[in-house]
Amino acid sequence: MSGKPTGVILLAILQLIGALAALAVGALALMAFLIIPIFSFLAILALIPLFIGIIGLILFYGLFTMKGWAWFWTLIINLIGLILGLFGNLVDPMNLVSLALNAIIVIYLLMPATKAHFR
């Protein structure tokens, strides 16, 4: 075993899942916008989830290697996601999954034992 706490590894994996989902959404949106010529000007919108996915991958690396900066930035990004998710469609299953993922990550990050691992 690597000596990393199991909870921190699970936290990193949750962050990775969110990042990969954002990258998938961005890639699918980009392909859809480029396939339908009428909507090709909307392809720029696909860059938003792609950018979020790249940030998520960087945060995954930071969490997995237990970098101090990763705790802070993961908390900020997931709080923003949580707040934005509350303004989204609360009936949409994908929004609910994203909301739950953000909430779990934020709650776990705020636990005193988790904070101690990143200090």
ABEGO torsion letter per residue (X at the ends): XAGBBAAAAAAAAAAAAAAAAAAAAAAAAAAAAAABAAAAAAAAAAAAAAAAAAAAAAAAAAAAAGBAAAAAAAAAAAAAAAAAAAABBAABAAAAAAAAAAAAAAAAAABAAAAAAAX
